């Protein structure tokens, strides 16, 4: 009986195409629609191709007037509604063409709606049917239906049938509340369905032809949920194919006499206290270069580093070559704290690898230093209740260029990084010092 209903949809479509003296109403879907709601006895023929539109064919003048008067086609942002709030009494046969390049497509059918698919696409497809609605998937020429990841959920006496072989990477079938899913042949890497419904609500006719690497029957192991539906590509909506990223990096830093010897500290006037006083901001553009796993990233950034010396009063000698000195006489008596502040405009460029929600990246960070009233050597002298502040901006001492190499790894938007510098902080000095930073990026 249920198969007869599906076949009647095909007959109805054929009769409509052959109708004479008829009109057609087509609405292009300009906003990359990937959510479709179909209800109220609509017969929907859904096709994935290079076009994106919804169409009523072979209409009489009365049909045209009814469609226009009742706003049968309603589009809100990325969602198409047929037979829902806009027109609860509307019905008919409709042809829906969806862009096959969409990464994710969600289709919902209810209230006796019928959906027919003669193809799928290389993406994530979610189909939900309820309230006595029916779904049929079949290629007219008997070829297989292929989809990257397919999720089918039926409930409330809905019925779904796969009339031709179904091939995919991950396939999940859920049927409850007296609903049914029937399939002829399934070939996939990962097959998920609930054990409680096996041989009851879900019928796979050719069990010997089922191929899968992993067969999961427990609800907790389902690969689908509202938050992880797009995990195949990271995942989350924050990692699109082309994207603008804003990163804030904060960390501890120190310096050494070797770019890759971050655990070694310097002595005497060059000795620092390791402090969380380095931060970086960057706005960058990211685009894929290898499928959707490897991305190229480039941008513009800002960096501020505050190096706090362990000894109290640190000066720069006038000798050639110059060097830091801790034996000078303070101009004002008291407890002194010395720090060096540097600022840079940076141009980060790198590669980002993504798998599910994991991220790993390597970034080259060239930069140009600049001086202003907030950079240079700063002194904070406290004598009892008196406080004094002094500043010095030495010329031809701070290296005008920087070049760092950052390694980062993380989960979702949170990353840990280590960033050694390939160029020293100072020029024209007796000792070269190379900063190193360790921290987090959000």
Secondary structure in CASP SS format (residue, H / E / C, confidence):
PFRMAT SS
TARGET T0000
AUTHOR 0000-0000-0000
METHOD secondary structure of the structure
MODEL  1
X C 1.00
X H 1.00
X H 1.00
X H 1.00
X H 1.00
X H 1.00
X H 1.00
X H 1.00
X H 1.00
X H 1.00
X H 1.00
X H 1.00
X H 1.00
X H 1.00
X H 1.00
X H 1.00
X H 1.00
X H 1.00
X C 1.00
X C 1.00
X C 1.00
X C 1.00
X E 1.00
X E 1.00
X E 1.00
X E 1.00
X E 1.00
X E 1.00
X C 1.00
X C 1.00
X C 1.00
X C 1.00
X C 1.00
X C 1.00
X E 1.00
X E 1.00
X E 1.00
X E 1.00
X C 1.00
X C 1.00
X C 1.00
X E 1.00
X E 1.00
X E 1.00
X E 1.00
X E 1.00
X E 1.00
X E 1.00
X E 1.00
X C 1.00
X C 1.00
X C 1.00
X E 1.00
X E 1.00
X E 1.00
X E 1.00
X E 1.00
X E 1.00
X E 1.00
X C 1.00
X H 1.00
X H 1.00
X H 1.00
X H 1.00
X H 1.00
X H 1.00
X H 1.00
X H 1.00
X H 1.00
X H 1.00
X C 1.00
X C 1.00
X E 1.00
X E 1.00
X E 1.00
X E 1.00
X C 1.00
X C 1.00
X E 1.00
X E 1.00
X E 1.00
X E 1.00
X C 1.00
X C 1.00
X C 1.00
X C 1.00
X C 1.00
X C 1.00
X C 1.00
X C 1.00
X C 1.00
X E 1.00
X E 1.00
X E 1.00
X E 1.00
X E 1.00
X E 1.00
X E 1.00
X E 1.00
X C 1.00
X C 1.00
X C 1.00
X C 1.00
X E 1.00
X E 1.00
X E 1.00
X E 1.00
X E 1.00
X E 1.00
X C 1.00
X C 1.00
X C 1.00
X C 1.00
X E 1.00
X E 1.00
X E 1.00
X E 1.00
X C 1.00
X C 1.00
X C 1.00
X C 1.00
X C 1.00
X C 1.00
X E 1.00
X E 1.00
X E 1.00
X E 1.00
X E 1.00
X E 1.00
X C 1.00
X C 1.00
X C 1.00
X C 1.00
X E 1.00
X E 1.00
X E 1.00
X E 1.00
X C 1.00
X C 1.00
X C 1.00
X C 1.00
X C 1.00
X C 1.00
X C 1.00
X E 1.00
X E 1.00
X E 1.00
X E 1.00
X E 1.00
X E 1.00
X E 1.00
X E 1.00
X E 1.00
X E 1.00
X C 1.00
X C 1.00
X C 1.00
X C 1.00
X E 1.00
X E 1.00
X E 1.00
X E 1.00
X C 1.00
X C 1.00
X C 1.00
X E 1.00
X E 1.00
X E 1.00
X E 1.00
X E 1.00
X E 1.00
X E 1.00
X E 1.00
X E 1.00
X E 1.00
X C 1.00
X C 1.00
X C 1.00
X C 1.00
X E 1.00
X E 1.00
X E 1.00
X E 1.00
X C 1.00
X C 1.00
X E 1.00
X E 1.00
X E 1.00
X E 1.00
X E 1.00
X E 1.00
X E 1.00
X E 1.00
X C 1.00
X H 1.00
X H 1.00
X H 1.00
X E 1.00
X C 1.00
X C 1.00
X C 1.00
X E 1.00
X E 1.00
X E 1.00
X C 1.00
X C 1.00
X H 1.00
X H 1.00
X H 1.00
X C 1.00
X E 1.00
X C 1.00
X C 1.00
X E 1.00
X E 1.00
X E 1.00
X C 1.00
X C 1.00
X H 1.00
X H 1.00
X H 1.00
X C 1.00
X C 1.00
X C 1.00
X C 1.00
X C 1.00
X C 1.00
X C 1.00
X C 1.00
X C 1.00
X H 1.00
X H 1.00
X H 1.00
X C 1.00
X C 1.00
X C 1.00
X C 1.00
X C 1.00
X C 1.00
X C 1.00
X C 1.00
X E 1.00
X E 1.00
X E 1.00
X E 1.00
X E 1.00
X E 1.00
X E 1.00
X E 1.00
X E 1.00
X E 1.00
X E 1.00
X E 1.00
X E 1.00
X E 1.00
X E 1.00
X C 1.00
X C 1.00
X C 1.00
X C 1.00
X C 1.00
X C 1.00
X C 1.00
X C 1.00
X C 1.00
X C 1.00
X C 1.00
X H 1.00
X H 1.00
X H 1.00
X C 1.00
X E 1.00
X E 1.00
X C 1.00
X E 1.00
X E 1.00
X E 1.00
X E 1.00
X E 1.00
X E 1.00
X E 1.00
X E 1.00
X E 1.00
X E 1.00
X E 1.00
X E 1.00
X E 1.00
X E 1.00
X E 1.00
X E 1.00
X C 1.00
X C 1.00
X C 1.00
X E 1.00
X E 1.00
X E 1.00
X E 1.00
X E 1.00
X E 1.00
X E 1.00
X E 1.00
X E 1.00
X E 1.00
X E 1.00
X E 1.00
X E 1.00
X E 1.00
X E 1.00
X E 1.00
X C 1.00
X C 1.00
X C 1.00
X C 1.00
X C 1.00
X E 1.00
X E 1.00
X C 1.00
X C 1.00
X C 1.00
X C 1.00
X C 1.00
X E 1.00
X C 1.00
X E 1.00
X E 1.00
X C 1.00
X C 1.00
X C 1.00
X C 1.00
X C 1.00
X C 1.00
X C 1.00
X C 1.00
X C 1.00
X E 1.00
X E 1.00
X E 1.00
X E 1.00
X E 1.00
X E 1.00
X E 1.00
X E 1.00
X E 1.00
X E 1.00
X E 1.00
X E 1.00
X E 1.00
X E 1.00
X E 1.00
X E 1.00
X E 1.00
X E 1.00
X E 1.00
X E 1.00
X E 1.00
X C 1.00
X C 1.00
X E 1.00
X E 1.00
X E 1.00
X E 1.00
X E 1.00
X E 1.00
X E 1.00
X E 1.00
X E 1.00
X E 1.00
X E 1.00
X E 1.00
X E 1.00
X C 1.00
X C 1.00
X C 1.00
X C 1.00
X C 1.00
X E 1.00
X E 1.00
X E 1.00
X E 1.00
X E 1.00
X E 1.00
X E 1.00
X E 1.00
X C 1.00
X C 1.00
X E 1.00
X E 1.00
X E 1.00
X E 1.00
X E 1.00
X E 1.00
X E 1.00
X C 1.00
X C 1.00
X C 1.00
X C 1.00
X C 1.00
X E 1.00
X C 1.00
X C 1.00
X E 1.00
X E 1.00
X E 1.00
X E 1.00
X E 1.00
X E 1.00
X E 1.00
X E 1.00
X E 1.00
X E 1.00
X E 1.00
X C 1.00
X C 1.00
X E 1.00
X E 1.00
X E 1.00
X E 1.00
X E 1.00
X E 1.00
X E 1.00
X E 1.00
X C 1.00
X C 1.00
X C 1.00
X C 1.00
X E 1.00
X C 1.00
X C 1.00
X E 1.00
X C 1.00
X C 1.00
X C 1.00
X C 1.00
X E 1.00
X E 1.00
X E 1.00
X E 1.00
X E 1.00
X E 1.00
X E 1.00
X E 1.00
X C 1.00
END
